[in-house]
Amino acid sequence: MATAAIFSSLRRRRSPSLEAFLAPVDLTEVALVQTLAAISSELVSCFSNKVFFFQRRNSRSLIRKIEIFVILLEYLRDSGSGSLSSLPSTAILCFKELYLLLYRSKILLDYCAQSKARENAAATLFSLSAVHDYKKRIADEGGAVEALAGLLRVGTPRGKKDAVTALFNLSTHTDNCARMIEAGAVTALVSALGNEGVAEEAAGNSTTNRDSSFAGDVSVPMSISVPVL
């Protein structure tokens, strides 16, 4: 349930390369197609077997689309310089746009492969899960509860605390109980009680969830997208 807004709002640790903003102006048609074929092939080989901590479905979908470009570009590259030199100007313009797209795709895939991205997503879910109207929506999102449970097992201390809070918030919605058991969230919560910092967070949340009711307290537009870990 992700949108482009989620991707565009991500903060990167390092500045993107100029290739992400400047299309090549000094390449011949043949050189441009060869460059595109090499870039797209490299992206597929580098990220096909990567573990994505954030936006997994979108990242995999992006790679599959790039694989289609690889087939097309390699076909054009191998067809010979004669056919490439006769390409219309609109096709060349599209190829230059594709050059920018591929470099920007690399930025997104690089970020989604960072473990820090998963913690950022957990923090977002932690905030959204406090709103009653979102509890079931988050639990119904494919992989969200499983990802929180996984972060609770192997995440950093900060990530584990956000995950345990989000899971406790989700557990206060009665329709989520079966889903959380099925996703292994209950087992992960019980196992996490052996971690002192997480146990304190869990104890605090269990008290809060017992004494407070979020139902109907907050009204939030339902257009907000649920980030997929």
N, C-alpha and C positions, 0 to 999 in steps of 0.2 A: 504494500500500500504506500509505496514511496513516490515522491514527486521530485521533479528537477530542483525544486526549492531546497530540498534537504541536501542534495549534492552541492548546490551553489553556496549554501551557508556554512559549509565546512571550513574550518580554519586549518591551513596547512603550515607545517613547521618551516618549510623552505619555499622560496619563491619559485614559481614555475619558470621553465625555460622560455626564451624568446620565441622558439618555434611554435609555442602554443598560441601566439598572437600575430606572427608575421608569416604570411604565405611566401613561398619561394618565388622570386621574380626573374632569376637568371638561369633557370633550368630549361633545357629543351623539352619537347613533348616526351621524347624517349627517356631522358634522364628523370623527368618527373614521375613517370609511371614506374620506372625501376626503383626510384626512391620510395614511392608509396608501397610497392610490393614488399620491399625490404622491411619497412617500418611495421606494416601490418603483420607480416610473418613473425617478426621479432616479438611483437606484443602477444601474439597467440602462444608462442613458445615460452615466453617468460611467465605468463599468468595462467595458463591452462591448468597447471597443477598447484597453483597457489591456494592457500587457505585464506579465505576472506572473513575477517572478523566483523564486517559491517556491510550492509546492503548486498548480501550474498546472492540473492536471486537476480538483482539488477546487474551485478558484476558478471555473473555467469551469462546472462542474456547479452550483455555488451560484448563479451568475448565471442559468443556464437555469431553475432552480427559481423564482427571483424573477420571471422573465419570465412564468411561469404565474400567479403571484400578481397581476401587473400586469393580465393579461386578466380575471381574476376580479374584482378590486377596481374596475377601470374599468367593468365591466358593472354591478356593484352601485351604483356612484356614479351612473351614467347612468340607472338604473332608476327614480329618483325617491325623494323623501323618504318617501313613503307606505309603500313596502315596507320601507325601512330602519327606520322607527319601530316596526315590528312584529317586529323580530328578537328571538329568545329570548335570555334572559340568558346562556345558555351560549355562544351565538354571539358576543356582545359580549365575554365573557371571552376567547374564542379570539382575537378581533381585538386585544385588549390584549396578549396574549402575542405575537402576530405583530408588534406595534409594537416590543417588546423585541428580538425576533429580527432584525428588519430593521436596527436600530441596531447590534446586535452583529455582524451580517454585514458592515456597513460597516467596523467595526474590523478584522475579519479581512482583508477585501479591501484595505484601506489598507495593512496590514502586508505582505501578500503582493506588493503592487506596489512595495515598497521594495527597492532593490538589496541593502541590508544583509541582508535575509532570505536571499538566495541564498548569501551568504558564511557565514551561520550554518548553513545546510543543508550546505554543503561541509565545514565543520568537523566536523559530525556524521558525514558519510560518511567523512571522513578517519579518525576514531576507529574506526568500525565496520569499515572496510576492512582494518584491521590484524588482524582476527580471521578465520582461514581459513574458518570455516563461513559467513561472511557475504560473502566475495568474489564467489562466483557469484550469490548472491541479489541483491546490489546490481547486478551487471552485467545480470542478467535483468530488472531493474525498468525498465519502459519510460521512456526519456528520461533516465535517471540518468547514463549514461556521456556522452551527448551534452551534457547540461548541464554536466558537469565540464569537458569539452573546450571548451565555449563560455566558461566562466568563466576557463579558462586563457588564452584569446585576449584577452578584453576586461575581465577582472576587476581588482580592486585588487591591489596587491602581496601583501597578506595572503591574499586569496582565491585568487590564483594559486598561492601556496605550498601551501595546503591542497589545492587541486585537483590539483597535480602529485604530491603525496604519495599522495593517494587513488588516482590513476590508476596510479601505480607499484605500489601495494599490490594493486590489482585485476589487474595484469598478471602477478603471480606465480602466478595460478591458470591452469593450462594450458587449461581449458575456456573462458576468457574471451578468448583471443587473437583469434579470428575476430570476436567481438562488438566488441572495441575497434577493430580495423581498420575494420570496417563503420561504426562510429559516428564515425570521424574522430579518435579519441583519439591514435593514433600520430602522425598529421600534426600535431596540436596540440602534442604533446610535443616533436617535433623543432623546430617553429617557436619554441617557448618557450625553447629553449636559447640563443637570441640575447639573452635577458633575463638579466643577470648574477645577480640575486638568485634567480630561478627556476632558472637553470642550476646554481647552488650547491646548491639544494635537491634538484634532480634527481640531481646527482652523488652527494650523500649518500645518497639513497634507493636508487640503483642499487647502491651498495656494501652497504648494509644488506640489500637484498633478495637479493643474491648470497650473503652470508655467513650469513643467517638463514633459518630455515624456520618458518613460522607454523602449519603443518599440525598439528592436534591439540594445539597448545600451550595453547589457551584454550577453555574450554567455557562457552558463553553461551546462555541460553534463546532459542529461535528465535521467541519471541513478540514481540520488539522490532520495531517498524515501521521500514521504510526511508524516510527523508524524501525526498520528491520535490522536486527543484530546480525 
